[in-house]
Amino acid sequence: MMNRPIAILALIAVPLAGCTVGPEYRPNSAAQLGVPQTYSVAAQQTAQADLQRWWTTFDDPLLARLVEQAASQNLDVALAVTRLRQAREALVQQRASLFPSISAGGSASRSEPLRGQSTQVTLPDGTVTSFSQGGNTSFSLGGDVNYQADLFGGIRRGVQAGRAELEASGYDYAAVLVSVQGEIARNYILARAAQAQLVNARESLAIQDDNLEIAGFRVQAGLVSSLDQEQARASRAQTAASIPSIEANYNSAVSRLAVLTGQAPGALKGEMAATRPIPQGPASVAVGIPADTLRQRPDIRSAERGLAAAVARIGVAEAQLYPQLSLGGSIDGGASNLGSVFDVITGRLFASIAQTIFDAGRTRSQVRASQAAADGAFLAYKQTVLIALEEVENAVVALQAAQAREREFAIALDAARNSAILSRSSYRAGLADFLTLSQAEASLISARNGLVQARADRSSALIQLYLALGGGWDATRVPAPADLPTTPAMEAN
């Protein structure tokens, strides 16, 4: 039966178990984070559309398939899943501290005499006889229970911190997934833009080959000096020199796409070989109000959970300032044979309470350090929020700028094409010199590449806007390990 001191300590521990030291975490309002009511740039600030699968707005099946492969194939995403699994197990371990630990053990031993283990006995007739002592066997079974009473809530605060860190890891996973999706889309745009630039360069090269041939004929006919031929040769060589650089850029983009989808660099070269236009997407996107970004962006939600964990850690540190109560007990049974091991059972109960008297200020310093960490977590949270709003506004402006440039380059291309046609006709008829033709051809090449770059910039800015708004994941739930796809590497294990 539990003796009186232990019973008293147990009765004290029950009501104190509801006492939790440390501050209670309360989410910050948008005003505390410096979030304005509206964006400072001209944007469609109506309710956000569903951004979970934003890449489908580009209407490119291959792009959609590559982006969707990221969830199960990309290795950075797989690493984020492993970190999320580790955070889940850390929470399990933290929760285990709320409960008693129970252990059991058993042992058996056998002793045998080796030397000198004999007893002399004198018989009634006076004869002295020696008897050797035989071996003996003993068995024992026992169990122990230990419990650290959470008098001041330090363990419960640790569980709160662990839960917040698990949620933060889930949002970190989402942030990695979103980033990888954006990188895949951007490299796909780069690859298609390089294909368009190669088409332009090769068409220009064919025209300059024709110009070089015409210049040669005119030199042979004595109509012009060899200067025209050399100028034509120089223009042709400069255009030809640009092709290897464009091909290298294309190869880099395609190789990067393969690696981002967990494959060898050359795995996608066959699928990407066919020239396709740069995917464009919608002309505008509803960005909502700034407060929507706080709920949609996974990095912001991760920073908020990090702040919640840091606040809970203050309570963990403060609990060390107060007494620590430990309760426990053990039960043992032993006998010389296994069948009677429970014939005699002994039990023991114990309790101990400890209070730090002097540690040169170490524990209070740990509390202050935890408070400083929470202050730092709040600043990091606010910084993440402001950077996110900055990225949204920059992406909106970049998209508008790219659209304006695209319109102007379309006009420039039409004018440059007409000018090149007229210059080429005039040169053939001997009404214009080669310098005029060369300048017109250079303007045409520049306008063509400018329009391609503007279209690529527009698509890239649209991708950046989707990412800045936090698209690419289900923002209605916290990502958990059980909900995530299993990677091939994990299946192999």
KAHU-V647796 format. One record per run of one state. SS is the DSSP state (H for helix, E for strand, C for the rest). FROM is the first residue (numbers start at 1). TO is the last residue. Records with the same first field share a line. If there is no record, write none. Layout:
SS->FROM-TO  FROM-TO
//
This chain:
C->1-3  17-43  45-53  59-60  74-74  97-100  112-117  123-127  133-135  150-153  221-225  261-268  273-285  287-289  297-297  320-323  336-337  341-344  355-361  429-433  469-480  484-487  493-493
H->4-16  54-58  61-73  75-96  154-220  226-260  269-272  290-296  298-319  338-340  362-428  434-468  481-483  488-492
E->44-44  101-111  118-122  128-132  136-149  286-286  324-335  345-354
//
